[in-house]
């Protein structure tokens, strides 16, 4: 069974079965949206910031590993940057190498985490998130000795119970 075209030149090629498939897909999508709504209704009250932070951390970890293996350790960039050092990718690679060499990410994470541990309320939590993000970047980019302590201190600050 096919649908007639308005122009009178034949059929449109869409069968009734295609509409049933679309209808079934729409019903499944609506059911999934309802399930997501119920999930968010349960989560929004207390755990939503924690869930958002978890997804941000996972995304940051993926970006950090992409930076490490896609730009810093990829062999193709050695040849490209030897020929054309003025490319922005080569400049980024060179500057990241300097930042890694001097331990800027590790020290930044450690300082932010230590300051966050003693600063109260939301400012301390924000500094702890910054310390955690810098610590993850430092762990992935070869500054693990400082970053381990920074990540632990920032994590402890984030889970600390605040009094009103």
Order of alpha helices (4+ residues) and beta strands (2+ residues): beta-beta-alpha-alpha-alpha-alpha-alpha-alpha-alpha
